[in-house]
Amino acid sequence: MKTSNTFQKFNILIILIIFIFIIINLLYWISFTQYSWKGERGDLSRIGYIYIDKYPICSTQLNSDKSVVDFSDYLNNPSSVDIIIFGDSFSQAYGINSYQNHIINNTNYSIVNIKPYKAYNSFDTFTIFYNSGLIDEIKPKYVIIEQVERVCEYTFLEPKNIALNETREEILKQYSDREIQFPISINSLPGSQLNRVTINNDSPNNSQSSNTKISSILFNLTQTGLSFPPYINFIKNKTNDRNNPQIDVILGENLNYFENFFSYAIFQHSVDKKVYKFRLSKPMFSSVTDDKTLLVYCEDIDNLNKSGETGIVNLNTYLNFMSQKLKERNIKLYFMPVVNKYNLHYNFIENNPYPPSNFFEKLRKTDKDYTFIDTKEILINHVDNGEIDLWSVGDTHWIWPSPEYVADSINFTQT
């Protein structure tokens, strides 16, 4: 009898320990981890397992009734176009965070935005459209090629294939068939060859595939009659529903959060080296706990000065050549590389073991037959003057007023 009572007490103790363990994890999830997992505080917060206490929301409104038109919508209702834009995720923002809408507000021009074709970057998408004859059909006054800085140089390690082509029919079919959702996730950030603009919740970045053992254990626990909050759907098959997480996801994400906490403290980057974390010498963000924290995407660091002078030469040669081709059609070419978050805040990083980026400095020295929109020069003065929240603290993308500053600096002149 004594043995039986001891066994019952032991079982109760085990169940109590498990219950306390789960309660602690739920409280930690509710207070911290869920915000990064859901992506509510930015893409870097999500893939880097970092809690951001505040995500700036701008209440400023645009005055113009017009807005940028996606190419897929343009196909359904063709009209005269002043500007065509080929860009990555920085060109896919809407409302106040869209530099295109600020251009419209300043000029009243009509703008068609062309998202990356298949898995191509902005340069290749432009080349394909040019060679297909679609630009001749649309007849814009201006073409803007936008691409984030970290992609520009290494994309031109070799000279561009200016004969890249697809049939007009295949291009139109691609833009008519697909549905693209925004805002952009980290999975669609510009990469070496990955500029496909998609949301993929099945990505390994979500770190949900390694917790099947936990799921099995917890499933067995349900047979004992233990009950959990109804929104924790751990009995059903695995789901990627970010509003209805399973218990194994919660435990796994909390574990990832702790692992990355120590990785940042020791190495200044996440466990998988996708996010780097730096300390700034002065506040750059309005976050209470992270006003001096700079989070950057790994390619900002990995691609620093990767191509030497070769990439700049090839890039400039390509842009000059395409500018001449467009001039023959009375179209003016603008090139807008978006400065990396790391590059813009470099002068204020403390104990930084990595070199500066010199992309913009090298490109300024070249002879250009196109208009260069120098986003670093436009924004660096605002940073130096102490203006905060030019970028989101937990995201790879700029936020208002950065896109407005850039749009206000663009002077559209006829060829």
C-alpha positions in Angstrom: 0.0 0.0 0.0 2.8 2.3 0.9 4.4 1.6 -2.5 1.2 2.4 -4.3 0.9 5.8 -2.5 4.5 6.6 -3.3 3.9 5.7 -7.0 0.7 7.9 -7.0 2.7 10.8 -5.5 5.4 10.3 -8.0 2.9 10.4 -10.9 1.3 13.6 -9.5 4.7 15.2 -9.1 5.6 14.3 -12.8 2.2 15.7 -14.0 2.7 18.8 -11.9 6.2 19.4 -13.3 4.9 19.0 -16.8 2.0 21.3 -16.1 4.2 24.0 -14.7 6.6 23.6 -17.6 3.8 24.1 -20.1 2.3 27.0 -18.2 5.7 28.8 -18.1 6.1 28.2 -21.8 2.6 29.5 -22.6 3.3 32.6 -20.6 6.6 33.2 -22.3 4.9 32.6 -25.7 2.1 35.0 -24.9 4.5 37.7 -23.7 7.4 37.4 -26.2 7.8 34.6 -28.7 4.5 34.8 -30.5 5.3 38.3 -31.8 8.4 37.2 -33.7 6.8 33.9 -34.8 3.8 35.6 -36.3 6.0 38.2 -38.0 4.1 41.1 -36.4 7.3 42.9 -35.6 9.1 42.5 -38.9 10.8 39.8 -40.9 14.1 40.0 -39.1 12.4 39.6 -35.8 10.6 36.5 -37.1 13.6 34.6 -38.6 16.0 35.8 -36.0 13.8 35.0 -32.9 14.0 38.4 -31.5 11.3 40.1 -29.4 10.7 43.7 -30.5 8.6 45.7 -28.1 7.3 48.3 -30.5 6.6 48.4 -34.2 6.2 51.9 -35.5 2.9 52.7 -37.2 2.6 55.9 -39.2 -0.6 57.8 -39.3 0.5 60.2 -42.1 -1.8 60.1 -45.1 -1.2 60.8 -48.8 -3.2 63.5 -50.5 -3.3 62.0 -54.0 -6.3 60.0 -55.2 -4.0 58.0 -57.5 -1.9 55.0 -56.5 0.6 52.7 -58.2 -0.9 50.1 -60.5 0.4 46.5 -60.6 1.2 45.2 -64.1 -1.4 42.4 -63.7 -4.1 45.0 -63.1 -2.8 47.2 -65.9 -3.3 44.2 -68.3 -7.0 44.3 -67.4 -7.3 48.0 -68.0 -4.5 49.4 -70.2 -4.1 53.1 -70.2 -1.3 55.7 -70.8 1.7 55.2 -68.5 4.3 57.8 -67.4 6.6 55.5 -65.4 7.4 51.8 -65.4 9.1 50.4 -62.3 11.1 47.2 -62.1 11.9 46.4 -58.5 12.3 44.0 -55.6 10.4 44.0 -52.3 11.1 47.7 -51.7 8.9 48.4 -54.7 6.0 46.3 -53.4 5.0 48.4 -50.4 1.7 50.2 -50.4 0.3 53.4 -48.9 2.7 55.7 -47.0 5.6 53.3 -47.3 5.5 53.2 -51.1 8.0 55.6 -52.7 5.9 55.2 -55.9 2.9 56.7 -54.2 5.0 59.7 -53.1 6.2 60.1 -56.7 2.5 60.2 -57.8 1.8 62.7 -55.0 4.5 65.0 -56.2 4.1 64.6 -60.0 0.6 63.2 -60.6 2.3 60.7 -63.0 0.7 57.3 -63.6 3.0 54.4 -62.5 2.9 50.7 -63.4 4.8 48.5 -61.1 6.2 45.3 -62.5 7.1 42.6 -60.0 10.0 40.2 -60.7 9.4 37.8 -63.5 9.5 34.2 -62.3 12.8 33.9 -60.3 14.6 36.7 -62.0 15.9 39.9 -60.3 14.9 43.4 -61.3 17.7 43.8 -64.0 16.8 40.5 -65.8 13.1 41.2 -65.6 13.7 44.6 -67.3 15.9 42.9 -70.0 13.2 40.3 -70.7 10.5 43.0 -71.0 12.7 45.1 -73.2 13.5 42.3 -75.6 9.9 41.1 -75.8 8.8 44.5 -77.1 6.4 45.1 -74.2 8.1 48.3 -73.2 7.6 49.6 -76.8 3.9 48.7 -76.4 3.4 50.5 -73.1 5.4 53.5 -74.2 6.4 55.1 -70.9 8.3 58.3 -70.5 10.6 56.8 -67.7 11.8 53.5 -66.5 13.1 53.0 -63.0 15.1 49.9 -62.0 15.2 49.5 -58.3 17.2 46.8 -56.5 18.5 46.5 -53.0 22.3 47.3 -52.7 23.3 43.8 -51.4 22.2 42.2 -54.7 23.6 44.7 -57.2 27.3 44.0 -57.2 27.5 40.2 -57.0 24.7 40.0 -59.6 27.2 41.5 -62.0 30.2 39.4 -61.2 29.9 38.4 -64.8 28.6 40.7 -67.6 24.8 40.6 -68.0 23.1 38.5 -70.7 21.4 41.3 -72.6 19.9 38.8 -75.0 17.8 37.2 -72.2 14.3 36.8 -73.7 10.9 35.3 -73.2 7.9 35.4 -75.6 5.4 38.1 -75.1 2.7 35.5 -74.7 4.6 33.7 -71.9 5.2 36.9 -70.0 1.6 38.0 -70.2 0.5 34.6 -69.1 2.8 34.6 -66.1 1.4 38.0 -64.9 -2.2 37.1 -65.6 -2.0 33.7 -63.8 -0.2 34.4 -60.6 -1.4 36.0 -57.4 1.2 37.7 -55.3 0.6 38.7 -51.7 2.3 41.4 -49.7 3.9 42.6 -47.5 7.0 40.7 -48.3 8.3 38.0 -46.1 12.0 37.3 -45.7 11.6 34.3 -48.0 11.2 36.7 -50.9 14.1 39.0 -50.1 16.5 39.6 -52.9 19.0 36.7 -53.0 21.6 35.4 -55.5 18.9 34.1 -57.8 15.8 34.2 -55.6 13.7 37.2 -56.3 10.4 35.3 -56.6 7.9 37.3 -54.7 5.9 34.7 -52.7 4.8 34.0 -49.2 5.8 30.5 -48.2 4.8 29.5 -44.7 6.2 26.0 -45.3 9.7 27.4 -45.4 12.3 25.9 -43.1 12.7 29.4 -41.7 9.5 28.8 -39.7 11.4 26.1 -37.8 8.3 23.9 -37.3 9.6 20.7 -38.8 11.9 19.6 -35.9 9.3 19.1 -33.2 7.5 15.9 -34.1 8.8 14.1 -30.9 7.4 16.8 -28.7 4.1 16.5 -30.6 3.9 12.8 -30.0 4.6 13.1 -26.3 2.0 15.7 -25.8 -0.5 13.7 -27.8 0.0 10.8 -25.4 -0.5 13.2 -22.4 -3.9 14.1 -23.7 -5.0 10.5 -23.0 -4.5 11.2 -19.3 -7.2 13.8 -19.3 -5.0 16.8 -19.2 -6.6 19.9 -20.8 -4.9 22.8 -22.5 -6.2 26.2 -23.7 -8.5 25.5 -26.7 -6.5 27.6 -29.2 -3.6 25.2 -28.9 -4.4 22.7 -31.6 -1.8 20.0 -30.8 -4.0 17.0 -31.5 -4.7 17.7 -35.1 -2.3 17.4 -38.0 0.5 20.0 -38.1 -0.7 23.3 -39.3 1.0 26.5 -40.4 -1.8 28.7 -39.1 0.0 31.5 -37.2 -3.2 32.4 -35.3 -3.7 28.9 -34.0 -0.3 27.4 -33.1 0.2 23.8 -31.9 1.8 23.2 -28.5 4.9 21.6 -30.1 5.3 24.8 -32.1 5.1 26.9 -29.0 7.7 24.7 -27.2 10.0 24.5 -30.2 9.9 28.2 -30.9 10.6 29.1 -27.2 13.6 26.8 -27.4 14.8 28.5 -30.6 14.3 31.9 -28.9 16.6 30.9 -26.0 19.2 29.4 -28.3 19.4 32.5 -30.3 19.4 34.7 -27.2 22.8 33.2 -26.2 24.0 33.2 -29.8 23.5 37.0 -30.1 25.2 37.6 -26.8 28.3 35.6 -27.8 28.5 35.8 -31.6 26.4 38.9 -32.6 24.3 36.7 -35.0 21.5 34.1 -34.9 22.3 30.4 -34.7 21.8 30.0 -38.5 23.6 33.3 -39.2 20.6 34.8 -41.1 20.3 37.8 -38.8 23.2 39.9 -37.3 22.7 42.0 -34.2 24.8 45.1 -33.5 24.9 47.7 -30.7 24.6 51.4 -31.8 26.3 54.3 -30.2 23.0 56.3 -30.1 19.3 55.6 -30.4 18.1 55.0 -34.0 14.7 53.6 -33.3 11.7 54.4 -31.2 11.6 51.0 -29.5 11.9 51.2 -25.7 14.2 48.2 -25.3 15.8 48.2 -28.8 16.4 51.8 -29.6 20.2 51.2 -29.9 19.9 47.7 -31.5 20.6 47.3 -35.2 19.3 44.1 -36.9 20.4 43.3 -40.4 19.9 40.5 -42.9 22.8 38.2 -43.4 23.4 39.3 -47.1 24.2 42.8 -45.9 27.3 41.3 -44.3 28.0 38.3 -46.5 28.1 40.3 -49.7 30.2 43.2 -48.6 32.5 44.3 -51.4 32.2 40.8 -52.9 33.0 41.7 -56.5 35.7 44.4 -56.1 35.6 46.7 -59.1 34.4 44.1 -61.5 30.8 44.2 -60.4 30.5 48.0 -60.5 32.1 48.1 -64.0 29.7 45.4 -65.3 26.7 47.1 -63.7 27.5 50.5 -65.0 28.2 49.1 -68.5 24.8 47.3 -68.6 22.9 50.4 -67.4 24.6 52.7 -69.9 23.9 50.3 -72.7 20.2 49.9 -71.8 19.9 53.7 -71.3 21.1 54.2 -74.9 18.5 51.7 -76.1 15.7 53.5 -74.2 16.8 56.9 -75.4 16.2 55.7 -79.0 12.6 55.4 -77.9 12.5 58.7 -76.0 12.5 56.9 -72.7 14.7 57.9 -69.8 16.3 55.4 -67.5 16.6 55.8 -63.7 18.6 53.5 -61.5 17.7 53.3 -57.8 19.8 51.0 -55.6 18.4 50.9 -52.1 21.1 51.4 -49.5 21.5 48.4 -47.1 20.3 48.9 -43.5 23.9 48.0 -42.4 25.5 50.5 -44.7 23.2 53.4 -43.7 23.8 52.9 -40.0 27.5 51.8 -40.3 29.1 54.9 -38.7 27.1 54.3 -35.4 27.9 50.6 -34.9 30.0 49.9 -31.8 32.7 47.2 -31.8 32.0 46.2 -35.4 34.3 43.5 -36.7 33.0 43.9 -40.3 34.2 46.3 -43.0 32.1 49.2 -44.5 30.3 48.9 -47.8 31.8 51.1 -50.6 29.2 50.3 -53.2 27.8 53.8 -53.5 31.2 55.4 -53.3 32.4 53.3 -56.2 29.3 53.9 -58.3 29.5 57.7 -57.9 32.8 57.7 -59.7 31.6 56.1 -62.9 30.5 57.8 -66.1 26.8 57.4 -66.4 24.3 57.8 -69.2 21.4 57.2 -66.9 20.1 59.0 -63.8 21.5 57.6 -60.6 19.2 57.9 -57.5 21.7 57.8 -54.7 19.6 56.6 -51.8 22.5 56.5 -49.4 23.4 60.2 -50.0 19.7 61.1 -49.7 19.2 59.3 -46.3 22.6 59.5 -44.6 22.1 63.2 -43.7 18.9 62.3 -41.9 20.7 59.6 -39.9 23.6 61.9 -39.1 21.2 64.5 -37.9 19.7 62.1 -35.4 16.4 61.2 -37.1 15.1 57.9 -36.0 12.9 55.1 -37.5 14.1 55.5 -41.1 14.1 51.7 -41.1 12.0 49.4 -39.1 13.9 48.1 -36.1 12.8 44.5 -36.7 12.6 44.5 -40.5 14.8 44.6 -43.6 12.7 47.4 -45.2 12.6 51.1 -44.8 9.5 52.8 -43.4 8.1 56.3 -43.8 9.6 58.9 -44.1 12.5 57.3 -45.9 10.5 56.5 -49.1 9.2 60.0 -49.1 12.7 61.5 -48.8 13.8 59.4 -51.7 10.8 60.3 -53.9 11.2 64.0 -53.2 14.7 63.9 -54.4 13.9 62.5 -57.9 13.8 65.1 -60.7 12.0 63.8 -63.8 13.2 65.5 -66.9 12.5 64.7 -70.5 15.2 63.1 -72.7 
